[in-house]
Amino acid sequence: MHLGNCGARPSPPVKDVQKEGAYVERLKGTVKWFNNAKGYGFIGRADGPDVFVHYSAITSEGYKSLQEGDQVEFEITEGQKGPQAANVTKAS
């Protein structure tokens, strides 16, 4: 006797694996300015518009801050007010 799904709900659709997958494009840029008191600033890119960065996107340990002129690598995500940097690390 085969009961099939027995009233079980169908599986939800599979999410887009591009963002969750093995490879997400990392971009390079230079910190234009960062206000430690407010916890945000902007990263300049050679091939596109400046990108907003919030301190919560910085992946370093301890106090999360950036200095003007720092070379960084990051990803871009869509924030509440437009594109913003995510997973920001200082370039080696």
PDB file with one MODEL, atoms N, CA, C and O in Angstrom:
MODEL        1
ATOM      1  N   MET A   1       0.833  -1.157   0.000  1.00  0.00           N
ATOM      2  CA  MET A   1       0.000   0.000   0.000  1.00  0.00           C
ATOM      3  C   MET A   1       0.895   1.243   0.000  1.00  0.00           C
ATOM      4  O   MET A   1       1.806   1.373   0.818  1.00  0.00           O
ATOM      5  N   HIS A   2       0.616   2.137  -0.922  1.00  0.00           N
ATOM      6  CA  HIS A   2       1.395   3.368  -1.059  1.00  0.00           C
ATOM      7  C   HIS A   2       0.520   4.545  -0.680  1.00  0.00           C
ATOM      8  O   HIS A   2      -0.537   4.756  -1.274  1.00  0.00           O
ATOM      9  N   LEU A   3       0.959   5.319   0.313  1.00  0.00           N
ATOM     10  CA  LEU A   3       0.155   6.431   0.796  1.00  0.00           C
ATOM     11  C   LEU A   3       0.505   7.761   0.139  1.00  0.00           C
ATOM     12  O   LEU A   3      -0.187   8.753   0.370  1.00  0.00           O
ATOM     13  N   GLY A   4       1.546   7.810  -0.663  1.00  0.00           N
ATOM     14  CA  GLY A   4       1.917   9.060  -1.330  1.00  0.00           C
ATOM     15  C   GLY A   4       2.363  10.102  -0.324  1.00  0.00           C
ATOM     16  O   GLY A   4       3.144   9.815   0.583  1.00  0.00           O
ATOM     17  N   ASN A   5       1.862  11.304  -0.492  1.00  0.00           N
ATOM     18  CA  ASN A   5       2.259  12.408   0.388  1.00  0.00           C
ATOM     19  C   ASN A   5       1.470  12.448   1.678  1.00  0.00           C
ATOM     20  O   ASN A   5       1.860  13.157   2.605  1.00  0.00           O
ATOM     21  N   CYS A   6       0.385  11.718   1.770  1.00  0.00           N
ATOM     22  CA  CYS A   6      -0.430  11.685   2.977  1.00  0.00           C
ATOM     23  C   CYS A   6      -0.817  13.081   3.456  1.00  0.00           C
ATOM     24  O   CYS A   6      -0.787  13.349   4.656  1.00  0.00           O
ATOM     25  N   GLY A   7      -1.167  13.940   2.568  1.00  0.00           N
ATOM     26  CA  GLY A   7      -1.585  15.278   2.951  1.00  0.00           C
ATOM     27  C   GLY A   7      -0.449  16.220   3.292  1.00  0.00           C
ATOM     28  O   GLY A   7      -0.689  17.341   3.741  1.00  0.00           O
ATOM     29  N   ALA A   8       0.785  15.786   3.086  1.00  0.00           N
ATOM     30  CA  ALA A   8       1.917  16.664   3.377  1.00  0.00           C
ATOM     31  C   ALA A   8       1.936  17.815   2.382  1.00  0.00           C
ATOM     32  O   ALA A   8       1.566  17.657   1.219  1.00  0.00           O
ATOM     33  N   ARG A   9       2.368  18.959   2.854  1.00  0.00           N
ATOM     34  CA  ARG A   9       2.463  20.118   1.974  1.00  0.00           C
ATOM     35  C   ARG A   9       3.618  19.939   1.003  1.00  0.00           C
ATOM     36  O   ARG A   9       4.619  19.302   1.332  1.00  0.00           O
ATOM     37  N   PRO A  10       3.482  20.496  -0.186  1.00  0.00           N
ATOM     38  CA  PRO A  10       4.604  20.404  -1.133  1.00  0.00           C
ATOM     39  C   PRO A  10       5.796  21.218  -0.625  1.00  0.00           C
ATOM     40  O   PRO A  10       5.634  22.162   0.147  1.00  0.00           O
ATOM     41  N   SER A  11       6.963  20.846  -1.059  1.00  0.00           N
ATOM     42  CA  SER A  11       8.173  21.566  -0.653  1.00  0.00           C
ATOM     43  C   SER A  11       8.127  22.988  -1.181  1.00  0.00           C
ATOM     44  O   SER A  11       7.612  23.227  -2.273  1.00  0.00           O
ATOM     45  N   PRO A  12       8.663  23.941  -0.413  1.00  0.00           N
ATOM     46  CA  PRO A  12       8.709  25.317  -0.918  1.00  0.00           C
ATOM     47  C   PRO A  12       9.664  25.394  -2.098  1.00  0.00           C
ATOM     48  O   PRO A  12      10.553  24.553  -2.230  1.00  0.00           O
ATOM     49  N   PRO A  13       9.492  26.394  -2.959  1.00  0.00           N
ATOM     50  CA  PRO A  13      10.400  26.506  -4.100  1.00  0.00           C
ATOM     51  C   PRO A  13      11.838  26.694  -3.631  1.00  0.00           C
ATOM     52  O   PRO A  13      12.087  27.287  -2.581  1.00  0.00           O
ATOM     53  N   VAL A  14      12.764  26.192  -4.404  1.00  0.00           N
ATOM     54  CA  VAL A  14      14.181  26.308  -4.071  1.00  0.00           C
ATOM     55  C   VAL A  14      14.616  27.746  -4.316  1.00  0.00           C
ATOM     56  O   VAL A  14      14.285  28.336  -5.345  1.00  0.00           O
ATOM     57  N   LYS A  15      15.361  28.310  -3.364  1.00  0.00           N
ATOM     58  CA  LYS A  15      15.837  29.687  -3.500  1.00  0.00           C
ATOM     59  C   LYS A  15      16.921  29.765  -4.563  1.00  0.00           C
ATOM     60  O   LYS A  15      17.550  28.763  -4.904  1.00  0.00           O
ATOM     61  N   ASP A  16      17.127  30.966  -5.080  1.00  0.00           N
ATOM     62  CA  ASP A  16      18.191  31.205  -6.047  1.00  0.00           C
ATOM     63  C   ASP A  16      19.530  30.901  -5.376  1.00  0.00           C
ATOM     64  O   ASP A  16      19.884  31.527  -4.377  1.00  0.00           O
ATOM     65  N   VAL A  17      20.254  29.961  -5.916  1.00  0.00           N
ATOM     66  CA  VAL A  17      21.496  29.513  -5.292  1.00  0.00           C
ATOM     67  C   VAL A  17      22.661  30.444  -5.621  1.00  0.00           C
ATOM     68  O   VAL A  17      23.708  30.344  -4.981  1.00  0.00           O
ATOM     69  N   GLN A  18      22.520  31.345  -6.593  1.00  0.00           N
ATOM     70  CA  GLN A  18      23.599  32.249  -6.964  1.00  0.00           C
ATOM     71  C   GLN A  18      24.148  32.983  -5.749  1.00  0.00           C
ATOM     72  O   GLN A  18      25.363  33.006  -5.553  1.00  0.00           O
ATOM     73  N   LYS A  19      23.301  33.577  -4.939  1.00  0.00           N
ATOM     74  CA  LYS A  19      23.773  34.354  -3.799  1.00  0.00           C
ATOM     75  C   LYS A  19      24.201  33.464  -2.651  1.00  0.00           C
ATOM     76  O   LYS A  19      25.062  33.848  -1.859  1.00  0.00           O
ATOM     77  N   GLU A  20      23.616  32.280  -2.544  1.00  0.00           N
ATOM     78  CA  GLU A  20      23.958  31.380  -1.449  1.00  0.00           C
ATOM     79  C   GLU A  20      25.017  30.371  -1.868  1.00  0.00           C
ATOM     80  O   GLU A  20      25.513  29.606  -1.041  1.00  0.00           O
ATOM     81  N   GLY A  21      25.358  30.369  -3.131  1.00  0.00           N
ATOM     82  CA  GLY A  21      26.242  29.356  -3.685  1.00  0.00           C
ATOM     83  C   GLY A  21      27.698  29.548  -3.325  1.00  0.00           C
ATOM     84  O   GLY A  21      28.041  30.305  -2.416  1.00  0.00           O
ATOM     85  N   ALA A  22      28.540  28.852  -4.051  1.00  0.00           N
ATOM     86  CA  ALA A  22      29.952  28.790  -3.740  1.00  0.00           C
ATOM     87  C   ALA A  22      30.706  30.064  -4.117  1.00  0.00           C
ATOM     88  O   ALA A  22      31.753  30.347  -3.536  1.00  0.00           O
ATOM     89  N   TYR A  23      30.194  30.843  -5.082  1.00  0.00           N
ATOM     90  CA  TYR A  23      30.971  31.986  -5.547  1.00  0.00           C
ATOM     91  C   TYR A  23      30.119  33.240  -5.643  1.00  0.00           C
ATOM     92  O   TYR A  23      29.098  33.256  -6.330  1.00  0.00           O
ATOM     93  N   VAL A  24      30.540  34.279  -4.957  1.00  0.00           N
ATOM     94  CA  VAL A  24      29.917  35.591  -5.052  1.00  0.00           C
ATOM     95  C   VAL A  24      31.027  36.554  -5.436  1.00  0.00           C
ATOM     96  O   VAL A  24      32.109  36.524  -4.848  1.00  0.00           O
ATOM     97  N   GLU A  25      30.768  37.402  -6.412  1.00  0.00           N
ATOM     98  CA  GLU A  25      31.801  38.314  -6.895  1.00  0.00           C
ATOM     99  C   GLU A  25      32.231  39.296  -5.807  1.00  0.00           C
ATOM    100  O   GLU A  25      31.399  39.958  -5.187  1.00  0.00           O
ATOM    101  N   ARG A  26      33.533  39.379  -5.589  1.00  0.00           N
ATOM    102  CA  ARG A  26      34.104  40.330  -4.631  1.00  0.00           C
ATOM    103  C   ARG A  26      34.622  41.522  -5.428  1.00  0.00           C
ATOM    104  O   ARG A  26      35.334  41.351  -6.418  1.00  0.00           O
ATOM    105  N   LEU A  27      34.269  42.711  -5.001  1.00  0.00           N
ATOM    106  CA  LEU A  27      34.700  43.933  -5.663  1.00  0.00           C
ATOM    107  C   LEU A  27      35.781  44.600  -4.829  1.00  0.00           C
ATOM    108  O   LEU A  27      35.901  44.341  -3.632  1.00  0.00           O
ATOM    109  N   LYS A  28      36.568  45.462  -5.468  1.00  0.00           N
ATOM    110  CA  LYS A  28      37.614  46.200  -4.762  1.00  0.00           C
ATOM    111  C   LYS A  28      37.286  47.682  -4.807  1.00  0.00           C
ATOM    112  O   LYS A  28      36.706  48.175  -5.774  1.00  0.00           O
ATOM    113  N   GLY A  29      37.663  48.382  -3.751  1.00  0.00           N
ATOM    114  CA  GLY A  29      37.427  49.815  -3.702  1.00  0.00           C
ATOM    115  C   GLY A  29      38.296  50.468  -2.648  1.00  0.00           C
ATOM    116  O   GLY A  29      39.072  49.810  -1.956  1.00  0.00           O
ATOM    117  N   THR A  30      38.146  51.788  -2.541  1.00  0.00           N
ATOM    118  CA  THR A  30      38.897  52.587  -1.582  1.00  0.00           C
ATOM    119  C   THR A  30      37.913  53.363  -0.717  1.00  0.00           C
ATOM    120  O   THR A  30      36.965  53.959  -1.228  1.00  0.00           O
ATOM    121  N   VAL A  31      38.140  53.353   0.588  1.00  0.00           N
ATOM    122  CA  VAL A  31      37.254  54.076   1.498  1.00  0.00           C
ATOM    123  C   VAL A  31      37.414  55.575   1.240  1.00  0.00           C
ATOM    124  O   VAL A  31      38.505  56.125   1.385  1.00  0.00           O
ATOM    125  N   LYS A  32      36.313  56.230   0.856  1.00  0.00           N
ATOM    126  CA  LYS A  32      36.331  57.680   0.622  1.00  0.00           C
ATOM    127  C   LYS A  32      36.253  58.414   1.949  1.00  0.00           C
ATOM    128  O   LYS A  32      36.999  59.364   2.183  1.00  0.00           O
ATOM    129  N   TRP A  33      35.357  57.978   2.814  1.00  0.00           N
ATOM    130  CA  TRP A  33      35.262  58.510   4.170  1.00  0.00           C
ATOM    131  C   TRP A  33      34.458  57.546   5.020  1.00  0.00           C
ATOM    132  O   TRP A  33      33.632  56.783   4.517  1.00  0.00           O
ATOM    133  N   PHE A  34      34.719  57.596   6.327  1.00  0.00           N
ATOM    134  CA  PHE A  34      33.991  56.757   7.271  1.00  0.00           C
ATOM    135  C   PHE A  34      33.894  57.511   8.584  1.00  0.00           C
ATOM    136  O   PHE A  34      34.914  57.910   9.146  1.00  0.00           O
ATOM    137  N   ASN A  35      32.674  57.712   9.082  1.00  0.00           N
ATOM    138  CA  ASN A  35      32.434  58.432  10.327  1.00  0.00           C
ATOM    139  C   ASN A  35      32.265  57.411  11.453  1.00  0.00           C
ATOM    140  O   ASN A  35      31.250  56.717  11.520  1.00  0.00           O
ATOM    141  N   ASN A  36      33.262  57.321  12.336  1.00  0.00           N
ATOM    142  CA  ASN A  36      33.205  56.347  13.434  1.00  0.00           C
ATOM    143  C   ASN A  36      32.040  56.615  14.374  1.00  0.00           C
ATOM    144  O   ASN A  36      31.415  55.672  14.861  1.00  0.00           O
ATOM    145  N   ALA A  37      31.736  57.880  14.638  1.00  0.00           N
ATOM    146  CA  ALA A  37      30.655  58.221  15.568  1.00  0.00           C
ATOM    147  C   ALA A  37      29.298  57.773  15.033  1.00  0.00           C
ATOM    148  O   ALA A  37      28.443  57.324  15.796  1.00  0.00           O
ATOM    149  N   LYS A  38      29.104  57.896  13.726  1.00  0.00           N
ATOM    150  CA  LYS A  38      27.822  57.508  13.124  1.00  0.00           C
ATOM    151  C   LYS A  38      27.821  56.066  12.628  1.00  0.00           C
ATOM    152  O   LYS A  38      26.758  55.472  12.447  1.00  0.00           O
ATOM    153  N   GLY A  39      29.008  55.501  12.409  1.00  0.00           N
ATOM    154  CA  GLY A  39      29.105  54.098  12.018  1.00  0.00           C
ATOM    155  C   GLY A  39      28.855  53.812  10.550  1.00  0.00           C
ATOM    156  O   GLY A  39      28.465  52.701  10.192  1.00  0.00           O
ATOM    157  N   TYR A  40      29.076  54.806   9.694  1.00  0.00           N
ATOM    158  CA  TYR A  40      28.906  54.550   8.265  1.00  0.00           C
ATOM    159  C   TYR A  40      29.802  55.464   7.438  1.00  0.00           C
ATOM    160  O   TYR A  40      30.382  56.425   7.943  1.00  0.00           O
ATOM    161  N   GLY A  41      29.896  55.133   6.148  1.00  0.00           N
ATOM    162  CA  GLY A  41      30.696  55.921   5.215  1.00  0.00           C
ATOM    163  C   GLY A  41      30.446  55.445   3.802  1.00  0.00           C
ATOM    164  O   GLY A  41      29.419  54.832   3.509  1.00  0.00           O
ATOM    165  N   PHE A  42      31.405  55.735   2.918  1.00  0.00           N
ATOM    166  CA  PHE A  42      31.268  55.352   1.515  1.00  0.00           C
ATOM    167  C   PHE A  42      32.572  54.793   0.973  1.00  0.00           C
ATOM    168  O   PHE A  42      33.663  55.235   1.334  1.00  0.00           O
ATOM    169  N   ILE A  43      32.425  53.802   0.090  1.00  0.00           N
ATOM    170  CA  ILE A  43      33.549  53.187  -0.604  1.00  0.00           C
ATOM    171  C   ILE A  43      33.478  53.635  -2.056  1.00  0.00           C
ATOM    172  O   ILE A  43      32.428  53.540  -2.692  1.00  0.00           O
ATOM    173  N   GLY A  44      34.606  54.128  -2.580  1.00  0.00           N
ATOM    174  CA  GLY A  44      34.676  54.523  -3.983  1.00  0.00           C
ATOM    175  C   GLY A  44      35.134  53.350  -4.835  1.00  0.00           C
ATOM    176  O   GLY A  44      35.966  52.547  -4.414  1.00  0.00           O
ATOM    177  N   ARG A  45      34.575  53.261  -6.050  1.00  0.00           N
ATOM    178  CA  ARG A  45      34.961  52.204  -6.992  1.00  0.00           C
ATOM    179  C   ARG A  45      35.422  52.840  -8.294  1.00  0.00           C
ATOM    180  O   ARG A  45      34.918  53.892  -8.686  1.00  0.00           O
ATOM    181  N   ALA A  46      36.371  52.211  -8.960  1.00  0.00           N
ATOM    182  CA  ALA A  46      36.855  52.718 -10.239  1.00  0.00           C
ATOM    183  C   ALA A  46      35.824  52.501 -11.344  1.00  0.00           C
ATOM    184  O   ALA A  46      35.756  53.280 -12.295  1.00  0.00           O
ATOM    185  N   ASP A  47      35.027  51.448 -11.220  1.00  0.00           N
ATOM    186  CA  ASP A  47      34.119  51.072 -12.310  1.00  0.00           C
ATOM    187  C   ASP A  47      32.644  51.235 -11.965  1.00  0.00           C
ATOM    188  O   ASP A  47      31.801  50.553 -12.548  1.00  0.00           O
ATOM    189  N   GLY A  48      32.316  52.122 -11.034  1.00  0.00           N
ATOM    190  CA  GLY A  48      30.916  52.288 -10.679  1.00  0.00           C
ATOM    191  C   GLY A  48      30.731  53.369  -9.634  1.00  0.00           C
ATOM    192  O   GLY A  48      31.697  53.990  -9.189  1.00  0.00           O
ATOM    193  N   PRO A  49      29.483  53.591  -9.244  1.00  0.00           N
ATOM    194  CA  PRO A  49      29.202  54.629  -8.247  1.00  0.00           C
ATOM    195  C   PRO A  49      29.703  54.239  -6.855  1.00  0.00           C
ATOM    196  O   PRO A  49      29.936  53.065  -6.571  1.00  0.00           O
ATOM    197  N   ASP A  50      29.863  55.244  -5.998  1.00  0.00           N
ATOM    198  CA  ASP A  50      30.250  54.994  -4.609  1.00  0.00           C
ATOM    199  C   ASP A  50      29.197  54.111  -3.945  1.00  0.00           C
ATOM    200  O   ASP A  50      28.023  54.133  -4.312  1.00  0.00           O
ATOM    201  N   VAL A  51      29.648  53.328  -2.953  1.00  0.00           N
ATOM    202  CA  VAL A  51      28.763  52.385  -2.277  1.00  0.00           C
ATOM    203  C   VAL A  51      28.722  52.705  -0.781  1.00  0.00           C
ATOM    204  O   VAL A  51      29.763  52.885  -0.149  1.00  0.00           O
ATOM    205  N   PHE A  52      27.524  52.773  -0.230  1.00  0.00           N
ATOM    206  CA  PHE A  52      27.320  52.993   1.201  1.00  0.00           C
ATOM    207  C   PHE A  52      27.872  51.803   1.979  1.00  0.00           C
ATOM    208  O   PHE A  52      27.713  50.659   1.555  1.00  0.00           O
ATOM    209  N   VAL A  53      28.519  52.062   3.115  1.00  0.00           N
ATOM    210  CA  VAL A  53      28.996  50.981   3.985  1.00  0.00           C
ATOM    211  C   VAL A  53      28.627  51.305   5.432  1.00  0.00           C
ATOM    212  O   VAL A  53      28.887  52.405   5.919  1.00  0.00           O
ATOM    213  N   HIS A  54      28.020  50.335   6.109  1.00  0.00           N
ATOM    214  CA  HIS A  54      27.651  50.447   7.524  1.00  0.00           C
ATOM    215  C   HIS A  54      28.640  49.604   8.318  1.00  0.00           C
ATOM    216  O   HIS A  54      29.137  48.592   7.825  1.00  0.00           O
ATOM    217  N   TYR A  55      28.925  50.025   9.551  1.00  0.00           N
ATOM    218  CA  TYR A  55      29.924  49.294  10.349  1.00  0.00           C
ATOM    219  C   TYR A  55      29.582  47.818  10.513  1.00  0.00           C
ATOM    220  O   TYR A  55      30.483  46.990  10.650  1.00  0.00           O
ATOM    221  N   SER A  56      28.294  47.476  10.501  1.00  0.00           N
ATOM    222  CA  SER A  56      27.897  46.077  10.684  1.00  0.00           C
ATOM    223  C   SER A  56      28.318  45.195   9.512  1.00  0.00           C
ATOM    224  O   SER A  56      28.298  43.970   9.629  1.00  0.00           O
ATOM    225  N   ALA A  57      28.700  45.800   8.377  1.00  0.00           N
ATOM    226  CA  ALA A  57      29.134  45.035   7.204  1.00  0.00           C
ATOM    227  C   ALA A  57      30.625  44.714   7.241  1.00  0.00           C
ATOM    228  O   ALA A  57      31.113  43.962   6.398  1.00  0.00           O
ATOM    229  N   ILE A  58      31.357  45.276   8.210  1.00  0.00           N
ATOM    230  CA  ILE A  58      32.800  45.059   8.315  1.00  0.00           C
ATOM    231  C   ILE A  58      33.040  43.748   9.050  1.00  0.00           C
ATOM    232  O   ILE A  58      32.515  43.540  10.143  1.00  0.00           O
ATOM    233  N   THR A  59      33.834  42.865   8.450  1.00  0.00           N
ATOM    234  CA  THR A  59      33.998  41.519   9.004  1.00  0.00           C
ATOM    235  C   THR A  59      35.191  41.365   9.945  1.00  0.00           C
ATOM    236  O   THR A  59      35.471  40.249  10.381  1.00  0.00           O
ATOM    237  N   SER A  60      35.899  42.434  10.269  1.00  0.00           N
ATOM    238  CA  SER A  60      37.059  42.315  11.152  1.00  0.00           C
ATOM    239  C   SER A  60      36.629  42.049  12.593  1.00  0.00           C
ATOM    240  O   SER A  60      35.479  42.282  12.965  1.00  0.00           O
ATOM    241  N   GLU A  61      37.563  41.562  13.385  1.00  0.00           N
ATOM    242  CA  GLU A  61      37.318  41.324  14.807  1.00  0.00           C
ATOM    243  C   GLU A  61      37.453  42.635  15.567  1.00  0.00           C
ATOM    244  O   GLU A  61      38.122  43.560  15.106  1.00  0.00           O
ATOM    245  N   GLY A  62      36.824  42.714  16.720  1.00  0.00           N
ATOM    246  CA  GLY A  62      36.964  43.891  17.570  1.00  0.00           C
ATOM    247  C   GLY A  62      36.185  45.089  17.050  1.00  0.00           C
ATOM    248  O   GLY A  62      35.108  44.941  16.473  1.00  0.00           O
ATOM    249  N   TYR A  63      36.746  46.287  17.262  1.00  0.00           N
ATOM    250  CA  TYR A  63      36.090  47.536  16.878  1.00  0.00           C
ATOM    251  C   TYR A  63      36.028  47.630  15.357  1.00  0.00           C
ATOM    252  O   TYR A  63      37.060  47.602  14.686  1.00  0.00           O
ATOM    253  N   LYS A  64      34.846  47.739  14.829  1.00  0.00           N
ATOM    254  CA  LYS A  64      34.650  47.736  13.379  1.00  0.00           C
ATOM    255  C   LYS A  64      34.701  49.160  12.850  1.00  0.00           C
ATOM    256  O   LYS A  64      33.770  49.942  13.041  1.00  0.00           O
ATOM    257  N   SER A  65      35.804  49.484  12.180  1.00  0.00           N
ATOM    258  CA  SER A  65      36.004  50.828  11.660  1.00  0.00           C
ATOM    259  C   SER A  65      36.836  50.773  10.391  1.00  0.00           C
ATOM    260  O   SER A  65      37.568  49.812  10.156  1.00  0.00           O
ATOM    261  N   LEU A  66      36.716  51.805   9.581  1.00  0.00           N
ATOM    262  CA  LEU A  66      37.525  51.949   8.378  1.00  0.00           C
ATOM    263  C   LEU A  66      38.147  53.337   8.397  1.00  0.00           C
ATOM    264  O   LEU A  66      37.623  54.252   9.032  1.00  0.00           O
ATOM    265  N   GLN A  67      39.261  53.487   7.701  1.00  0.00           N
ATOM    266  CA  GLN A  67      39.935  54.777   7.599  1.00  0.00           C
ATOM    267  C   GLN A  67      39.918  55.236   6.146  1.00  0.00           C
ATOM    268  O   GLN A  67      39.973  54.417   5.229  1.00  0.00           O
ATOM    269  N   GLU A  68      39.844  56.539   5.942  1.00  0.00           N
ATOM    270  CA  GLU A  68      39.911  57.091   4.594  1.00  0.00           C
ATOM    271  C   GLU A  68      41.168  56.576   3.904  1.00  0.00           C
ATOM    272  O   GLU A  68      42.258  56.624   4.474  1.00  0.00           O
ATOM    273  N   GLY A  69      41.017  56.086   2.681  1.00  0.00           N
ATOM    274  CA  GLY A  69      42.147  55.570   1.919  1.00  0.00           C
ATOM    275  C   GLY A  69      42.365  54.073   2.049  1.00  0.00           C
ATOM    276  O   GLY A  69      43.138  53.504   1.278  1.00  0.00           O
ATOM    277  N   ASP A  70      41.704  53.408   3.007  1.00  0.00           N
ATOM    278  CA  ASP A  70      41.839  51.951   3.144  1.00  0.00           C
ATOM    279  C   ASP A  70      41.399  51.263   1.854  1.00  0.00           C
ATOM    280  O   ASP A  70      40.377  51.620   1.268  1.00  0.00           O
ATOM    281  N   GLN A  71      42.173  50.283   1.420  1.00  0.00           N
ATOM    282  CA  GLN A  71      41.791  49.444   0.286  1.00  0.00           C
ATOM    283  C   GLN A  71      40.959  48.296   0.844  1.00  0.00           C
ATOM    284  O   GLN A  71      41.383  47.620   1.782  1.00  0.00           O
ATOM    285  N   VAL A  72      39.777  48.072   0.272  1.00  0.00           N
ATOM    286  CA  VAL A  72      38.873  47.049   0.791  1.00  0.00           C
ATOM    287  C   VAL A  72      38.333  46.170  -0.327  1.00  0.00           C
ATOM    288  O   VAL A  72      38.347  46.539  -1.501  1.00  0.00           O
ATOM    289  N   GLU A  73      37.858  44.996   0.075  1.00  0.00           N
ATOM    290  CA  GLU A  73      37.131  44.090  -0.810  1.00  0.00           C
ATOM    291  C   GLU A  73      35.756  43.906  -0.201  1.00  0.00           C
ATOM    292  O   GLU A  73      35.613  43.883   1.022  1.00  0.00           O
ATOM    293  N   PHE A  74      34.731  43.774  -1.054  1.00  0.00           N
ATOM    294  CA  PHE A  74      33.367  43.708  -0.552  1.00  0.00           C
ATOM    295  C   PHE A  74      32.435  43.116  -1.598  1.00  0.00           C
ATOM    296  O   PHE A  74      32.806  42.925  -2.756  1.00  0.00           O
ATOM    297  N   GLU A  75      31.224  42.834  -1.161  1.00  0.00           N
ATOM    298  CA  GLU A  75      30.145  42.405  -2.040  1.00  0.00           C
ATOM    299  C   GLU A  75      29.099  43.505  -2.001  1.00  0.00           C
ATOM    300  O   GLU A  75      29.122  44.346  -1.103  1.00  0.00           O
ATOM    301  N   ILE A  76      28.190  43.512  -2.951  1.00  0.00           N
ATOM    302  CA  ILE A  76      27.112  44.497  -2.943  1.00  0.00           C
ATOM    303  C   ILE A  76      25.789  43.785  -2.726  1.00  0.00           C
ATOM    304  O   ILE A  76      25.487  42.789  -3.384  1.00  0.00           O
ATOM    305  N   THR A  77      25.001  44.313  -1.789  1.00  0.00           N
ATOM    306  CA  THR A  77      23.652  43.808  -1.548  1.00  0.00           C
ATOM    307  C   THR A  77      22.681  44.971  -1.687  1.00  0.00           C
ATOM    308  O   THR A  77      23.092  46.131  -1.714  1.00  0.00           O
ATOM    309  N   GLU A  78      21.418  44.666  -1.773  1.00  0.00           N
ATOM    310  CA  GLU A  78      20.391  45.700  -1.872  1.00  0.00           C
ATOM    311  C   GLU A  78      19.885  46.024  -0.477  1.00  0.00           C
ATOM    312  O   GLU A  78      19.273  45.177   0.175  1.00  0.00           O
ATOM    313  N   GLY A  79      20.135  47.236  -0.016  1.00  0.00           N
ATOM    314  CA  GLY A  79      19.677  47.684   1.293  1.00  0.00           C
ATOM    315  C   GLY A  79      18.349  48.410   1.187  1.00  0.00           C
ATOM    316  O   GLY A  79      17.763  48.481   0.107  1.00  0.00           O
ATOM    317  N   GLN A  80      17.873  48.947   2.298  1.00  0.00           N
ATOM    318  CA  GLN A  80      16.600  49.660   2.322  1.00  0.00           C
ATOM    319  C   GLN A  80      16.615  50.899   1.437  1.00  0.00           C
ATOM    320  O   GLN A  80      15.585  51.278   0.881  1.00  0.00           O
ATOM    321  N   LYS A  81      17.773  51.527   1.304  1.00  0.00           N
ATOM    322  CA  LYS A  81      17.863  52.763   0.519  1.00  0.00           C
ATOM    323  C   LYS A  81      18.698  52.596  -0.741  1.00  0.00           C
ATOM    324  O   LYS A  81      19.143  53.585  -1.322  1.00  0.00           O
ATOM    325  N   GLY A  82      18.917  51.358  -1.171  1.00  0.00           N
ATOM    326  CA  GLY A  82      19.688  51.118  -2.386  1.00  0.00           C
ATOM    327  C   GLY A  82      20.879  50.216  -2.125  1.00  0.00           C
ATOM    328  O   GLY A  82      20.971  49.589  -1.070  1.00  0.00           O
ATOM    329  N   PRO A  83      21.797  50.150  -3.090  1.00  0.00           N
ATOM    330  CA  PRO A  83      22.956  49.259  -2.960  1.00  0.00           C
ATOM    331  C   PRO A  83      23.827  49.642  -1.768  1.00  0.00           C
ATOM    332  O   PRO A  83      24.015  50.820  -1.465  1.00  0.00           O
ATOM    333  N   GLN A  84      24.356  48.613  -1.097  1.00  0.00           N
ATOM    334  CA  GLN A  84      25.283  48.860   0.004  1.00  0.00           C
ATOM    335  C   GLN A  84      26.296  47.734   0.074  1.00  0.00           C
ATOM    336  O   GLN A  84      26.055  46.633  -0.421  1.00  0.00           O
ATOM    337  N   ALA A  85      27.432  48.020   0.694  1.00  0.00           N
ATOM    338  CA  ALA A  85      28.503  47.036   0.814  1.00  0.00           C
ATOM    339  C   ALA A  85      28.156  45.999   1.876  1.00  0.00           C
ATOM    340  O   ALA A  85      27.487  46.299   2.865  1.00  0.00           O
ATOM    341  N   ALA A  86      28.626  44.772   1.651  1.00  0.00           N
ATOM    342  CA  ALA A  86      28.452  43.673   2.603  1.00  0.00           C
ATOM    343  C   ALA A  86      29.757  42.894   2.673  1.00  0.00           C
ATOM    344  O   ALA A  86      30.545  42.910   1.728  1.00  0.00           O
ATOM    345  N   ASN A  87      29.985  42.217   3.781  1.00  0.00           N
ATOM    346  CA  ASN A  87      31.182  41.379   3.964  1.00  0.00           C
ATOM    347  C   ASN A  87      32.458  42.139   3.590  1.00  0.00           C
ATOM    348  O   ASN A  87      33.263  41.666   2.788  1.00  0.00           O
ATOM    349  N   VAL A  88      32.624  43.307   4.177  1.00  0.00           N
ATOM    350  CA  VAL A  88      33.755  44.182   3.866  1.00  0.00           C
ATOM    351  C   VAL A  88      35.002  43.718   4.618  1.00  0.00           C
ATOM    352  O   VAL A  88      34.970  43.529   5.834  1.00  0.00           O
ATOM    353  N   THR A  89      36.100  43.537   3.879  1.00  0.00           N
ATOM    354  CA  THR A  89      37.386  43.182   4.483  1.00  0.00           C
ATOM    355  C   THR A  89      38.455  44.113   3.933  1.00  0.00           C
ATOM    356  O   THR A  89      38.362  44.576   2.796  1.00  0.00           O
ATOM    357  N   LYS A  90      39.475  44.386   4.747  1.00  0.00           N
ATOM    358  CA  LYS A  90      40.595  45.186   4.253  1.00  0.00           C
ATOM    359  C   LYS A  90      41.398  44.314   3.298  1.00  0.00           C
ATOM    360  O   LYS A  90      41.682  43.152   3.590  1.00  0.00           O
ATOM    361  N   ALA A  91      41.762  44.889   2.152  1.00  0.00           N
ATOM    362  CA  ALA A  91      42.514  44.144   1.141  1.00  0.00           C
ATOM    363  C   ALA A  91      43.923  43.888   1.643  1.00  0.00           C
ATOM    364  O   ALA A  91      44.521  44.719   2.326  1.00  0.00           O
ATOM    365  N   SER A  92      44.445  42.706   1.286  1.00  0.00           N
ATOM    366  CA  SER A  92      45.802  42.371   1.734  1.00  0.00           C
ATOM    367  C   SER A  92      46.830  42.746   0.702  1.00  0.00           C
ATOM    368  O   SER A  92      48.024  42.534   0.915  1.00  0.00           O
TER     369      SER A  92
ENDMDL
END
